[in-house]
């Protein structure tokens, strides 16, 4: 960062979205994908909600999965709401099996490009994770 409000390659990214079941979502992203729990809260103050943040310690991105038990929001993913990880190698079947065992569901991609160059797995809330065999950049 340059200090002038510029966004750059080192900018940290938080992707926040609601979850029907935080325990199920956490299991998918940690046991399935291998992320770590970075923060968790179940505060019950005004305007507070339950959340779990998952990512890689020291990483530049993480997910904030939220659930407001008093005013729950239903996740509303579409078949083209994708979180893509570029692995740069063939997708290990063991990884896909781990994601499925942790509550995911392997699905055909809406865009056939992702079936040609990877594997798509829906998380317990219906959001899609694409494991791409391609590289980025």
N, C-alpha and C positions, 0 to 999 in steps of 0.2 A: 504494500500500500504506500502511496505517496504522501498521505496525510491530507490530501485535498478532497477526499471523498471518492476518489477514483476506485473503480472495481478492477481487479487484476487477477492473474492466475493463482495467487495465494489467498484469495478471498475464501473464507470458510462458508460452506453451504449447509443450511438446515432445511430439510424437506419435511414439513409438518402435514399430517393428515389424520382424520379420525379413524378410530378402530371400533369394531363391535365388541371385541374381546382382546384386551391388552395381553393377557397371558398367552393366548394363541398366537397373536402377532409376534410377541417377544420370542416364543419358541421357534417360529419360522425363521426369523432373522438371526437369532443367535445359534441355536442348535443346527438349523438347516444351513444357513449361509456362513456362519462363523463370526458374526459381529459380536461385539461386547456391549453390555449395558453400561452406558456412560453416566446415566442419571435416571432416577425414578422418584416419583412423588405420588402420594395419595392424600394430599391436603384437602381439608374440608372447610376452607374459609370462603367468604363471598368472592365469587368470580374465579375460584380455583377449580381445577379438574385433575383427574388422574392422568399421568403421562409416564412414558418410558422413552428414553433416548437411546438409540442403538447406533453403533458405528465402530470405527477402529480408533483406539486410543491414539491421540496425536494426528489423526487423519484430518483431511480438509472438508469432509462432508459427514453428515449423519441424518438419521430419521428421528423425528419427534412424533411419536404415536400417542394420540390423545383420546380420552373418553371422559365426557362430562356425564356422570351418572344421573344428574338432575335434569339435564337437557341434552340427551344423547343425540348425536348427529349420525345418521346412517352413511357409511362410505358410499360414494357414487362413482366408482370407476367405470370407464368405458374400455372396450377391447383395444383401444389405441393409447391408453394411459400407461406408458412404459417407463420402467427404470432399467437402463441398459448398462451392463458391466462388460467392458471389452477385455477379454481374457488373453487374447493373442495366441491362443492354442485351442485344440479341440476341447469341447466341454466334457469333463469327466463324468461318466455315468454314475459314479459313486456320489458325486455332488448332487446330481439331480435326484437320486434315490434318497439322499439325506434330506433334501428340501421337501420331498413328498412325505417322508416319514415324520417330518416336523410340521405337517399340516398343509403343505402346498399341494397343488394339483397341476400336473403337466398338461398343457393345452396347446392346440395348434395356434399359430400366430395369425392375427387378422391380416397382416402384411406378409406375404410369402417370403419376402427377403429375410425375415428373422428366422424362418424355418430352414432356409438354405444356409444361413451363417450362424446358427445358434439354437438355443432351446428356450422356450417360454414356459414359465411356471407362475401360476396364480398364487398369491399369498392368501391367508384365511379371510381377508377382507375383499378379495376379488381384484386387487391391484396386480399388475403383471410385472414380473422380473424377467428380463431377457439376459441370458448368459451368451454373449457373442464370442465366437471363435476368432473374430477379426481383431485388429488393433485399431487404435484411434491415433490419428496424428501422423 
